[in-house]
Amino acid sequence: MQAILDWGVGVVRSLQTLASPGLTGAMKGITFLGTEWFYLAALPLVYWCVDRRRGIRLSILTFFSAFLNSWLKLAFAQPRPYDLDPSVGMATEPTFGLPSGHAQGSAVFWGALAPVFRRPWGLVLGLLVPLIIGLSRIYLGVHFPTDVLVGWLLGGLIVLADALYGDKAQEALEKAPARWIILGAALIALGMNFLNRDDTSSSGVFLGTVAGFVLADRRVQFKIAGGLGNKVLCYLLGMAVTGILYFGLKALFPGKGGDNYDLFRFVRYGALGLWVSLGAPWVFVRLGLMEGLGGKATKS
């Protein structure tokens, strides 16, 4: 293993021979496309303004991928390149390195989103964006090439599983009683907390989002009314409240190291998920910005 890591550091050094202020700035901009901030902005955009059903699938896949990645990082506990050679660290991260969360998450997001775009643009984006994000992580010295390769592989497998079984799974869940889906999501969230007690954000946003999707699907089914201007208005209004919740609850709740920090972090991210999946569409319909479809007969 040490030989592989040493080889990886050599690859990082080789890429960094191309370094310049402009290229480094571009790489840091590219790597942003794999961060929590990007997904916090992009997932609501798909759900509210592009394709409601695709947004539901994409969100669940992204959250599952993020949790799996964080758990595997703890399981492998592998250092990052700058831990072996501090001179290559153009950026730092607070977690272990294997697998690359940016590579895995971008492969899942863009791969699962590809069907929304016209051919061949979906395929191009699904391959090209994860590729350049992965390369940016190597260039910045925060991942070994093997971290990125494993991340791409795991992301590709998740997308493949979604392509093969996603439609049937979504149809089955849409027909299932709401209370059983929410109970199942709560048990999964509990299991996520048990497996990774340092990350209650993934489990919180998962539970809040799934519960919101289920209730919205049965009570607040919607579609965007009007043109681009209406979509922009919905998105800006929804993200304004999202920002208030994100930063407001962060300031209100105890900080890291405070009493019950993990519990409050779970609640904070759960509230974010519930707002995006249920609260925002309900508000949009009430304001006449979206067209309510009446919802399904409630199965509870």
Wavefront OBJ file of the C-alpha trace (Angstrom):
o trace
v 0.000 0.000 0.000
v 2.817 2.412 0.826
v 4.270 1.928 -2.636
v 0.902 2.856 -4.190
v 0.657 5.960 -2.018
v 4.218 6.985 -2.885
v 3.378 6.545 -6.568
v 0.289 8.704 -6.037
v 2.343 11.499 -4.471
v 4.594 11.334 -7.531
v 1.575 11.799 -9.810
v 0.458 14.808 -7.763
v 3.925 16.349 -8.015
v 3.946 15.787 -11.771
v 0.600 17.541 -12.213
v 1.728 20.416 -10.047
v 4.676 21.109 -12.359
v 1.997 22.730 -14.557
v 0.934 25.002 -11.688
v 0.262 28.688 -12.227
v -1.913 31.168 -10.325
v -4.525 31.037 -13.073
v -4.625 27.246 -13.272
v -4.737 26.871 -9.500
v -7.604 29.348 -9.296
v -9.461 27.455 -12.013
v -8.918 24.129 -10.228
v -10.250 25.542 -6.974
v -13.295 26.803 -8.843
v -13.833 23.405 -10.469
v -13.504 21.565 -7.177
v -16.351 23.708 -5.791
v -18.698 21.720 -8.068
v -18.248 18.744 -5.747
v -18.911 20.492 -2.438
v -21.885 20.529 -0.088
v -22.525 24.138 -1.129
v -22.966 23.134 -4.757
v -25.429 20.354 -3.969
v -27.312 22.616 -1.558
v -27.916 24.951 -4.509
v -28.276 22.427 -7.346
v -30.628 19.799 -5.907
v -33.449 22.266 -5.139
v -33.024 23.744 -8.618
v -33.682 20.368 -10.232
v -36.590 19.537 -7.926
v -38.341 22.907 -8.036
v -37.619 24.085 -11.567
v -36.587 21.224 -13.859
v -38.118 17.815 -13.100
v -39.870 16.984 -9.827
v -39.551 13.190 -10.071
v -35.950 13.353 -11.276
v -35.182 15.753 -8.429
v -36.493 13.252 -5.896
v -34.364 10.428 -7.298
v -31.302 12.614 -7.647
v -31.532 13.863 -4.061
v -31.860 10.379 -2.560
v -28.965 9.058 -4.646
v -26.781 12.024 -3.675
v -27.491 11.616 0.036
v -26.887 7.868 -0.100
v -23.617 8.406 -1.941
v -22.471 11.057 0.555
v -23.167 8.799 3.514
v -21.503 5.781 1.920
v -18.463 7.894 1.131
v -18.153 9.285 4.659
v -18.472 5.797 6.158
v -15.869 4.326 3.806
v -13.449 7.142 4.631
v -13.635 6.145 8.297
v -13.327 2.460 7.446
v -10.198 2.917 5.289
v -8.723 5.793 7.346
v -6.275 6.572 4.556
v -4.131 9.724 4.682
v -4.073 12.387 2.016
v -1.096 13.268 -0.213
v -0.141 16.320 1.844
v 0.089 14.094 4.933
v 2.993 12.332 3.227
v 4.439 15.426 1.541
v 3.203 18.771 2.945
v 4.631 20.618 -0.069
v 1.867 19.308 -2.380
v -1.011 20.539 -0.240
v -2.621 23.404 -2.144
v -5.761 22.794 -0.049
v -6.653 20.771 3.027
v -9.625 18.690 4.157
v -10.765 17.633 7.669
v -11.471 13.990 6.724
v -9.614 10.929 5.471
v -9.000 10.536 1.751
v -10.276 7.225 0.343
v -12.585 7.303 -1.599
v -12.786 10.795 -3.073
v -16.142 12.307 -2.161
v -15.881 14.876 -4.932
v -15.251 12.221 -7.591
v -17.961 9.894 -6.282
v -20.557 12.609 -5.690
v -20.040 14.257 -9.068
v -20.262 10.894 -10.846
v -23.582 10.221 -9.112
v -25.038 13.704 -9.598
v -24.107 14.245 -13.235
v -24.549 10.615 -14.201
v -28.061 10.428 -12.744
v -28.934 13.847 -14.158
v -27.765 12.948 -17.674
v -31.227 11.758 -18.908
v -32.588 15.284 -18.392
v -30.328 16.657 -21.134
v -30.631 16.077 -24.855
v -28.233 13.603 -26.398
v -25.289 13.681 -26.493
v -25.018 16.465 -23.915
v -26.147 14.277 -21.036
v -23.433 11.734 -21.752
v -20.832 14.458 -22.223
v -21.686 16.148 -18.918
v -22.000 12.820 -17.099
v -18.449 11.920 -18.084
v -16.646 15.236 -18.476
v -17.668 17.027 -15.274
v -16.680 14.169 -12.912
v -13.443 13.800 -14.898
v -12.324 17.392 -14.454
v -13.472 17.501 -10.820
v -11.452 14.363 -10.060
v -8.373 15.783 -11.786
v -8.740 19.007 -9.808
v -8.591 17.017 -6.562
v -5.352 15.353 -7.607
v -3.863 18.645 -8.783
v -4.674 20.351 -5.468
v -2.931 17.560 -3.560
v -5.957 16.486 -1.530
v -6.370 13.068 -3.178
v -4.256 10.272 -4.561
v -5.195 9.070 -8.061
v -6.454 5.841 -6.475
v -8.862 7.820 -4.266
v -10.362 9.419 -7.346
v -10.543 6.162 -9.311
v -12.385 4.409 -6.477
v -14.737 7.393 -6.150
v -15.545 7.278 -9.864
v -16.109 3.519 -9.678
v -18.489 3.721 -6.721
v -20.370 6.621 -8.280
v -20.682 4.752 -11.560
v -22.049 1.673 -9.791
v -24.675 3.771 -8.005
v -25.755 5.347 -11.297
v -25.866 1.926 -12.958
v -28.041 0.542 -10.160
v -30.363 3.528 -10.542
v -30.603 3.008 -14.302
v -31.476 -0.666 -13.853
v -33.797 -0.535 -10.852
v -34.601 3.122 -10.139
v -37.874 3.346 -12.072
v -39.346 0.242 -10.458
v -38.191 1.282 -6.998
v -39.675 4.763 -7.373
v -42.996 3.402 -8.631
v -43.177 0.944 -5.729
v -42.439 3.649 -3.170
v -45.023 5.994 -4.668
v -47.668 3.303 -4.115
v -46.579 2.395 -0.585
v -48.297 3.816 2.549
v -46.729 7.103 3.576
v -46.268 6.139 7.220
v -44.291 3.027 6.331
v -41.940 4.923 4.050
v -41.311 7.581 6.708
v -40.800 4.897 9.365
v -38.359 3.108 7.083
v -36.489 6.359 6.443
v -36.297 6.988 10.187
v -34.819 3.519 10.769
v -32.311 4.069 7.974
v -31.348 7.429 9.501
v -30.892 5.722 12.864
v -28.643 3.141 11.218
v -26.654 5.899 9.519
v -26.050 7.547 12.893
v -24.982 4.223 14.374
v -22.512 3.509 11.573
v -21.044 7.008 11.546
v -21.656 8.874 14.764
v -19.539 11.827 13.616
v -21.901 12.669 10.755
v -25.476 13.461 11.753
v -25.968 15.893 8.868
v -26.366 13.156 6.231
v -28.923 11.253 8.284
v -30.796 14.440 9.186
v -31.130 15.725 5.645
v -32.015 12.226 4.430
v -34.893 11.820 6.895
v -36.207 15.361 6.442
v -36.052 15.148 2.665
v -37.661 11.714 2.354
v -40.468 12.645 4.745
v -41.041 15.845 2.781
v -41.030 14.063 -0.567
v -43.588 11.535 0.660
v -45.940 14.168 2.062
v -45.514 16.458 -0.953
v -46.200 13.589 -3.347
v -49.473 12.851 -1.600
v -50.624 16.352 -0.705
v -48.749 19.025 -2.690
v -47.938 17.574 -6.100
v -46.932 20.477 -8.243
v -45.631 21.697 -11.552
v -44.082 25.022 -12.463
v -46.633 27.505 -13.803
v -45.405 30.102 -16.278
v -42.044 30.572 -17.926
v -38.435 31.179 -16.991
v -39.210 34.230 -14.883
v -41.519 32.213 -12.669
v -38.883 29.529 -12.205
v -36.267 32.109 -11.288
v -38.620 33.703 -8.758
v -39.409 30.334 -7.170
v -35.745 29.442 -6.981
v -34.639 32.774 -5.474
v -37.440 32.744 -2.906
v -36.799 29.116 -1.993
v -33.059 29.597 -1.673
v -33.498 32.746 0.410
v -35.413 30.740 3.024
v -32.916 27.897 2.669
v -30.117 30.312 3.494
v -32.007 31.693 6.483
v -32.522 28.171 7.824
v -28.956 27.092 7.128
v -27.221 30.062 8.724
v -29.915 31.034 11.203
v -30.169 27.617 12.819
v -26.388 27.305 12.766
v -26.105 30.529 14.757
v -28.982 29.601 17.079
v -27.937 26.038 17.874
v -24.853 25.017 19.906
v -21.563 25.019 17.996
v -19.193 22.085 17.618
v -18.155 20.866 21.031
v -21.290 22.271 22.680
v -23.968 20.276 24.464
v -26.039 18.071 22.140
v -24.236 19.460 19.078
v -24.796 16.266 17.074
v -28.521 16.224 17.885
v -29.001 19.856 16.900
v -27.011 19.298 13.704
v -29.376 16.442 12.868
v -32.382 18.707 13.475
v -30.879 21.551 11.456
v -30.219 19.464 8.368
v -33.554 17.692 8.778
v -35.296 21.065 8.730
v -33.417 22.016 5.565
v -34.480 18.802 3.863
v -38.105 19.228 4.934
v -38.214 22.821 3.687
v -36.785 22.020 0.259
v -38.912 18.918 -0.316
v -42.234 20.027 1.229
v -42.245 23.542 2.641
v -41.071 25.411 -0.436
v -43.461 23.696 -2.903
v -46.364 24.309 -0.520
v -45.476 28.014 -0.321
v -45.040 28.244 -4.100
v -48.467 26.722 -4.698
v -50.097 29.001 -2.121
v -48.513 32.048 -3.785
v -49.672 30.941 -7.212
v -46.115 30.491 -8.485
v -46.680 26.777 -8.998
v -49.698 24.836 -10.130
v -50.921 22.344 -7.532
v -52.031 19.009 -8.920
v -54.152 18.034 -5.941
v -51.936 15.252 -4.629
v -52.671 11.589 -4.343
v -55.079 9.863 -2.049
v -53.294 9.728 1.248
v -52.167 6.257 2.307
v -51.524 6.436 5.994
l 1 2 3 4 5 6 7 8 9 10 11 12 13 14 15 16 17 18 19 20 21 22 23 24 25 26 27 28 29 30 31 32 33 34 35 36 37 38 39 40 41 42 43 44 45 46 47 48 49 50 51 52 53 54 55 56 57 58 59 60 61 62 63 64 65 66 67 68 69 70 71 72 73 74 75 76 77 78 79 80 81 82 83 84 85 86 87 88 89 90 91 92 93 94 95 96 97 98 99 100 101 102 103 104 105 106 107 108 109 110 111 112 113 114 115 116 117 118 119 120 121 122 123 124 125 126 127 128 129 130 131 132 133 134 135 136 137 138 139 140 141 142 143 144 145 146 147 148 149 150 151 152 153 154 155 156 157 158 159 160 161 162 163 164 165 166 167 168 169 170 171 172 173 174 175 176 177 178 179 180 181 182 183 184 185 186 187 188 189 190 191 192 193 194 195 196 197 198 199 200 201 202 203 204 205 206 207 208 209 210 211 212 213 214 215 216 217 218 219 220 221 222 223 224 225 226 227 228 229 230 231 232 233 234 235 236 237 238 239 240 241 242 243 244 245 246 247 248 249 250 251 252 253 254 255 256 257 258 259 260 261 262 263 264 265 266 267 268 269 270 271 272 273 274 275 276 277 278 279 280 281 282 283 284 285 286 287 288 289 290 291 292 293 294 295 296 297 298 299 300
